[in-house]
């Protein structure tokens, strides 16, 4: 929590850029919501809450500016050089190398389980797939604490994106109810229970119950899968053929419906698509500029570009930027009036 990479999350876009409203989630507030959900689930399942919290806090620090569109654009540029950009691997590099808070060693001196969870909370690894990750036990499952993070993340961003889209007037409660039966069932009960409430109050009340139901489903589904697996300890969990963190079947269907609704009605909205087009075009320009002018990189990146591949240094520099710093740097280099997001 004291790392600079964690503080930078405050100025990195989650989905909606702050130009429309001051109330949208950013990467930091999203991370706090994920952490609360993950700790709740870990407590109910009697897991290691400290490990769970650490993994939740660190799960997004590798994200570049401009949400997932920024990650896609950095990855596109790195593929030109036979490399890739992945925010989980970037998070590992941050905590192992880039953060310098101690005189005796580089990085944050995190335990193996935290570092393993950073790179494996979203997916399992195959030996040789990414050679620099082979020390993190490819071929076996991560501890259950790590398995929970991706699903807690889903709960947080599904609910948050519905909430933020409602605040942006992109959707109504009736829109969600028409496409997500689980939401419709709760919304109908809320309308009956609170007949004099405002539309916003009914939406928020329904969303609150939806979150509660999804969290309960994750607890129940994971407990059932754990019992069925016969695993007695975390070493048994590692050797299972598949992960055991899971929804109940009913909630698994509901999460798929919510995601499809968000893709159709929110993520494909013109306001978000325009923001995505502008930000990726700017990132491509800035990446190319620093490739051709590594001497314009600030210290220590300028010095690193003389020792390491320039594209790698440029990628790390841009990935560490907040949206605000990126926009400021872009304007300083290309001039006033060139930034379409300004």
Phi, psi and omega in degrees: 000341179267359182284146178297323180299326178290318180295327181295340179301335182298333183245028175243135183294139171273292174228309183264129176289154187286000183294333183274323185204155176272358189259357183288153174294148164244182183299327182288311181295325174299316180299320178297319179293319177298318182297318179298314180295315182297319179293322178300314181293316180298320178296315181295327181268003179059045176263185180279104184292326181293317177297316179300315180296316180301316180292324178292318181295328187264353194295339184244005187290345179274358182289138175280181174294162173068038170056212185290334178296326177294320178295318180298319182290318177297320179297320178299317180292321180291331179295337176298336184250016179075018179237177179226168171236126179227128188292334178287318176294322178296321177299319178298317179297324179296310185284338180268333189229307192289321179284121182241094182241359184227148179278336188270341183201156177283160175075197187256005177057044181279156180292162178302317184296325177291313182294321176298316181296330179299316186267347184242002183292332182269330183200159176279158181254150174248134183302132179088345181298313176227094190308323182290352179255005184295342178285348184263041171054059175297149179091350176236159182283149173284166176303158183299328178303319179287323180298331183287334191298315182297322181285323174296322177299316179300315179301313184296313185281331175298310181294318182295319182291326172297314182298312182292323178293324176295317179296330180273003180063028176274334181220164172239168177299323180295325177300312182296315182299327181289339185245344183234097183305322180297321177292318182300320181297316179292318183298320178297319178294322179293319178299321179290320184284327183233070186295335182264007184282159177282166178300318180296318180296319178295320179298312182294321179296319178294317180297321179300315179291327178296315178299314181301318180293321180291320178296315179298321179296320179295320177296310183293318181294320180290319178298317179296317179295323179295317179296317182293332182285335183079004181294135181254342182204180186291333177293323175296320179300320180299325188269359179293152181289341179210168180290155180245354173291124188200155171280166162289157182304322181296315181287330176300318178294319181296319180295323177296320180293319178297315181298318179296319178298315180296320178298317185284322191252341186242298186296335179264007180294151185297323181299317180285322179296320178296316179300320180294316179297316182296314185292320180290323177296318179294319181295320177299317179296315183292321177301313181295321180299313182288330174300318182277340183227062182299338177292345178274354175292144178285166174288141004269002185297325179300316178293321179296328181293345177273345183250334184238165175304132185300321183297327180291318180293318179297317179300313180298320181295312181292321181299328181280351183287149164277167176301318183296313181294321177301311182299321179294316179296317180300314181294321179297324183278315187260352174100159178298145178084000181264347185268109181290346179269353184289000000 
